[in-house]
């Protein structure tokens, strides 16, 4: 997980602190979503969707903290706000669609939960720095793309209304998961920009 001492540092810039607060909240919510899907608890998924509004609040806090020293600092702040809101929207969409009945789609929520675990693993700093090693043994991004590619033919061949509705809800959830995976790349780039590995004050060499 994120090293607790980061939050105790006195030399963090407002943008660094905003990023850490966002990342901590986002990781918690993604892992909560994973647990809800794995345990087949739709009501808990909806609760996580509601909690994602916290990310929107963090985006506003980031704007309030903005130090408009120059055009670069303004740009970095706006990018951070955009990233936070993108993640909030994708998480809400995923948890809402994943809470639908999904009639007849056995193991569909377990699959969504596995995708959420994969997202969490890819942005968890301890995993990235190889301190704990990857714990993920479930669905990968390639499985997500394969499922999305197979859905159109499945929809075309299905005639039962409730089944079609379930497939459409599942597709919406998968599209939201894809948005989360796309955001992961931006999260990792932002992490490397704000906390460069070359800076020994942030990273202790093992």
JOTA-V423511 format. One record per residue. N is the residue number from 1. PHI is phi in whole degrees, -180 to 180 (999 if undefined). OMEGA is omega in whole degrees, 0 to 359 (* if undefined). NEAR is the number of other ideal C-beta (glycine too) atoms within 8 Angstrom. Layout:
BEGIN
n: {N | N}
phi: {PHI | PHI}
omega: {OMEGA | OMEGA}
near: {NEAR | NEAR}
END
This chain:
BEGIN
n: {1 | 2 | 3 | 4 | 5 | 6 | 7 | 8 | 9 | 10 | 11 | 12 | 13 | 14 | 15 | 16 | 17 | 18 | 19 | 20 | 21 | 22 | 23 | 24 | 25 | 26 | 27 | 28 | 29 | 30 | 31 | 32 | 33 | 34 | 35 | 36 | 37 | 38 | 39 | 40 | 41 | 42 | 43 | 44 | 45 | 46 | 47 | 48 | 49 | 50 | 51 | 52 | 53 | 54 | 55 | 56 | 57 | 58 | 59 | 60 | 61 | 62 | 63 | 64 | 65 | 66 | 67 | 68 | 69 | 70 | 71 | 72 | 73 | 74 | 75 | 76 | 77 | 78 | 79 | 80 | 81 | 82 | 83 | 84 | 85 | 86 | 87 | 88 | 89 | 90 | 91 | 92 | 93 | 94 | 95 | 96 | 97 | 98 | 99 | 100 | 101 | 102 | 103 | 104 | 105 | 106 | 107 | 108 | 109 | 110 | 111 | 112 | 113 | 114 | 115 | 116 | 117 | 118 | 119 | 120 | 121 | 122 | 123 | 124 | 125 | 126 | 127 | 128 | 129 | 130 | 131 | 132 | 133 | 134 | 135 | 136 | 137 | 138 | 139 | 140 | 141 | 142 | 143 | 144 | 145 | 146 | 147 | 148 | 149 | 150 | 151 | 152 | 153 | 154 | 155 | 156 | 157 | 158 | 159 | 160 | 161 | 162 | 163 | 164 | 165 | 166 | 167 | 168 | 169 | 170 | 171 | 172 | 173 | 174 | 175 | 176 | 177 | 178 | 179 | 180 | 181 | 182 | 183 | 184 | 185 | 186 | 187 | 188 | 189 | 190 | 191 | 192 | 193 | 194 | 195 | 196 | 197 | 198 | 199 | 200 | 201 | 202 | 203 | 204 | 205 | 206}
phi: {999 | -62 | -66 | -57 | -65 | -59 | -74 | -94 | -69 | -97 | -103 | -76 | -78 | -56 | -69 | -62 | -67 | -62 | -65 | -64 | -66 | -63 | -64 | -63 | -67 | -65 | -61 | -60 | -71 | -64 | -69 | -65 | -63 | -59 | -62 | -64 | -68 | -64 | -91 | 57 | -118 | -57 | -64 | -70 | -63 | -65 | -65 | -65 | -59 | -68 | -65 | -62 | -63 | -59 | -65 | -63 | -66 | -65 | -64 | -67 | -62 | -62 | -64 | -64 | -82 | -54 | -101 | -78 | -75 | -157 | -64 | -66 | -65 | -66 | -62 | -63 | -67 | -65 | -66 | -65 | -63 | -62 | -62 | -61 | -70 | -62 | -65 | -63 | -65 | -66 | -67 | -61 | -63 | -62 | -71 | -70 | -66 | -71 | -89 | -65 | -55 | 52 | -56 | 82 | -98 | -62 | 68 | -66 | -70 | -62 | -66 | -63 | -63 | -66 | -64 | -63 | -61 | -65 | -60 | -61 | -62 | -74 | -113 | -71 | -63 | -65 | -69 | -63 | -88 | 60 | -85 | -117 | 85 | -67 | -101 | -83 | -135 | -116 | -67 | -115 | -61 | -64 | -66 | -62 | -65 | -64 | -64 | -64 | -71 | -84 | -62 | -55 | -68 | -66 | -64 | -64 | -92 | -98 | -115 | -81 | -58 | -65 | -70 | -63 | -62 | -64 | -65 | -67 | -63 | -65 | -62 | -60 | -65 | -67 | -64 | -67 | -63 | -62 | -62 | -66 | -63 | -66 | -68 | -57 | -60 | -69 | -63 | -69 | -65 | -63 | -61 | -69 | -75 | -83 | -131 | -61 | -63 | -73 | -86 | -67 | -69 | -99 | -126 | -88 | -75 | -84}
omega: {178 | 181 | 183 | 184 | 178 | 184 | 181 | 182 | 180 | 184 | 179 | 174 | 177 | 180 | 177 | 181 | 178 | 180 | 180 | 179 | 176 | 184 | 179 | 180 | 182 | 178 | 179 | 183 | 178 | 179 | 175 | 178 | 179 | 180 | 180 | 180 | 182 | 181 | 179 | 181 | 182 | 181 | 178 | 177 | 178 | 178 | 177 | 177 | 178 | 180 | 181 | 177 | 177 | 180 | 176 | 178 | 178 | 177 | 178 | 177 | 179 | 178 | 180 | 182 | 188 | 174 | 184 | 180 | 181 | 183 | 180 | 181 | 177 | 180 | 181 | 179 | 180 | 177 | 178 | 179 | 180 | 180 | 181 | 181 | 177 | 180 | 179 | 182 | 181 | 181 | 177 | 181 | 180 | 185 | 179 | 179 | 180 | 179 | 178 | 184 | 181 | 183 | 175 | 181 | 181 | 177 | 182 | 179 | 177 | 178 | 178 | 178 | 179 | 177 | 178 | 177 | 180 | 177 | 181 | 180 | 184 | 180 | 178 | 187 | 181 | 176 | 182 | 182 | 177 | 178 | 181 | 185 | 183 | 178 | 187 | 178 | 184 | 184 | 178 | 180 | 179 | 177 | 178 | 181 | 179 | 180 | 179 | 181 | 182 | 186 | 183 | 180 | 178 | 179 | 183 | 183 | 184 | 184 | 180 | 186 | 183 | 178 | 178 | 179 | 179 | 180 | 179 | 177 | 180 | 177 | 178 | 179 | 180 | 178 | 177 | 177 | 178 | 178 | 178 | 178 | 178 | 179 | 180 | 179 | 178 | 178 | 182 | 177 | 179 | 179 | 181 | 179 | 184 | 181 | 183 | 178 | 181 | 181 | 183 | 180 | 178 | 186 | 175 | 179 | 181 | *}
near: {6 | 11 | 7 | 6 | 6 | 10 | 8 | 6 | 7 | 4 | 4 | 9 | 7 | 10 | 15 | 10 | 11 | 13 | 12 | 12 | 10 | 16 | 12 | 9 | 11 | 13 | 13 | 8 | 14 | 13 | 11 | 11 | 17 | 13 | 10 | 16 | 14 | 10 | 7 | 7 | 7 | 11 | 7 | 11 | 15 | 11 | 9 | 14 | 13 | 7 | 9 | 13 | 9 | 9 | 16 | 11 | 8 | 13 | 14 | 8 | 10 | 16 | 9 | 6 | 10 | 11 | 8 | 6 | 4 | 6 | 5 | 6 | 12 | 10 | 8 | 9 | 12 | 8 | 9 | 15 | 11 | 8 | 13 | 14 | 11 | 11 | 14 | 13 | 9 | 13 | 18 | 11 | 13 | 16 | 15 | 11 | 12 | 16 | 10 | 12 | 7 | 11 | 8 | 7 | 9 | 4 | 6 | 10 | 12 | 10 | 11 | 15 | 15 | 12 | 13 | 16 | 13 | 14 | 13 | 12 | 11 | 11 | 14 | 10 | 10 | 10 | 13 | 9 | 7 | 6 | 6 | 6 | 6 | 5 | 8 | 7 | 3 | 9 | 8 | 7 | 7 | 6 | 10 | 14 | 9 | 8 | 10 | 11 | 7 | 8 | 12 | 7 | 7 | 9 | 11 | 6 | 6 | 9 | 5 | 6 | 5 | 9 | 11 | 11 | 11 | 15 | 13 | 9 | 13 | 14 | 11 | 10 | 14 | 13 | 10 | 13 | 15 | 11 | 12 | 15 | 13 | 8 | 12 | 11 | 8 | 10 | 13 | 11 | 8 | 12 | 12 | 9 | 6 | 10 | 9 | 8 | 6 | 4 | 8 | 7 | 4 | 7 | 8 | 4 | 4 | 2}
END
